[in-house]
Amino acid sequence: MKVSTKLIAGFGLLIGLLVVVMVYHVSTLRESVRTSRRLSSMVTRVTVSSTEQLQRLDQMQESASKYAVTGDTGYSAAFARARADYGDALVGLDSLPLTGGERQAVDRLTTLWRHRFPPERTLEGMINGLAAPEADAVLGWLDASLGDLRRRTRALTEASQAAMQERVQATTEAARNAERVSGAAVGVALLLSVLLAGFIVRSITESLRRLKEGTRAVAEGDFAYRLDLDQEDEFADLAGDFNVMTRRLGELDRAKRGFLSQVSHDLKTPLASMQETTQLLLARLPGELNEKQVRFLELNRRSGARLSAMISRLLDLSRLEEGALEYDFRTGDLASLIRFVTDDFDVRLEERSIRIDTDLPADGMPIRCDGDRIVEVIENLLDNAVKYAPAGSRIGVRLTRVEEAPPGAPPVEPHQEGEGVPAARSALALLTVSDEGPGIPEEEKSRVFERFHRAPNARSHDGSGVGLGLALCREIVGAHRGAIWVEDREPRGSVFCVLLPLGVRRTIGHPVAATGGPT
């Protein structure tokens, strides 16, 4: 499923759920409002009607009492009008949409009214022609009947109020149910949104994580890395393009390695012949040379030496990429290896007035290493310092023994038990090579150890170098389970630091051959 489809489906489901909840809530509110209006109208009509009925009953009683005393027909007419109004209002109440309790109260009131005051029973008929005692008895019966009607009318009012209370409770309960349903729906919506968001984010982040790992692997030179194509979304298309890219990069990388290896190998033999010829001329075997010829031949020899060093590094790079770079670990003196290299550089730097200041322990520093490879690291670091050091400056070379890695240093794996090394478990050798050159920008410090990389502002005095020396240094130091990094030197310049465990076992995965390096 595509990522866009997942997002549309997830948000569509949430929106649909919220719409259903909203419709339910709105319909419940509307029903509550309609019920309240209906109830209010009905209760108002019943209450007003009951009040008016009580007034009519009072008017009937008053008119009957006055008629019995005065015999005035006006009072009998008032009695008749109040009686007619009461009956009409009772019929109107009976036609209302009443509840069960109200209907029962109205039926009882209607039955009592019809029984006590049928149409043929008039006030004149009940009182006219009666003696005083008999008239008083009729009036007493009339008062009792009107009292019964009053009680039944009040009962109707009470029934109406009870019905109103029931409706209020029902409406309140409906509102509470609506709140509970809305709360439950909101909770479900939140839970569903969290689950959907987690599912979508997980599917996206997992694809991004694999793509990030692949990109990092390619950046580190692993062009054999491939992404899975088991999904059916936009990331699958991206993964397919990524795999095509890595396959083509792998093909280009193999072609580049083959080309470098072949060209380096083809150049080494004629270059060696040219250097040998230059040495024979400098040795004056063909004949004497003047001073100008010697100077030109010496320049040719130095250029050939630099070219030979570049070719050797290219060959080492080819062997390194093929996993065939060999190491022969032996116990030797690291200080002696440093002196061996610096003595050779002192002669080469006389013409530029560059001086190498060394600070080495007098009693040496035993270490188990591949002497030839460590010499190569020292030569590359010194050669790098010489390239960027101005004339008349100083290059510092210092070797110290430390018990722990200095702040900011990459992690170093200590030596293991049973390797026959007398050094303490935590002892480390720290080699620093400092120069007074232009320095390295902060953002370039981690990249100067990459293959073929040179800092943008790096300009050596002779323009030599292809960016392989420091890359080889990192590989060799890493094979010795050490660390290499660069720091700033005050007030200007750079300090390259090499940290080596004083005991190192053989590196797994590298063939071992006796190279016979300095020990």
Secondary structure, DSSP 8 states (H G I E B T S, - for coil): --HHHHHHHHHHHHHHHHHHHHHHHHHHHHHHHHHHHHHHHHHHHHHHHHHHHHHHHHHHHHHHHHHHHH--HHHHHHHHHHHHHHHHHHHHHHTS---HHHHHHHHHHHHHHHHHS-TT--HHHHHTT--HHHHHHHHHHHHHHHHHHHHHHHHHHHHHHHHHHHHHHHHHHHHHHHHHHHHHHHHHHHHHHHHHHHHHHHHHHHHHHHHHHHHHHHHTT-TT--------SHHHHHHHHHHHHHHHHHHHHHHHHHHHHHHHHHHHHHHHHHHHHHHHHHTTSS----HHHHHHHHHHHHHHHHHHHHHHHHHHHHHHHTT------EEEEHHHHHHHHHHHHHHHTGGGT-EEEEE--TT--EEEE-HHHHHHHHHHHHHHHHHH--TT-EEEEEEEEESS--TT--------TTS---S-TT-EEEEEEE--SS---GGGTTTTTSTT---TT---SS----S-HHHHHHHHHHHTT-EEEEEE-SSS-EEEEEEEESS----TTS---------
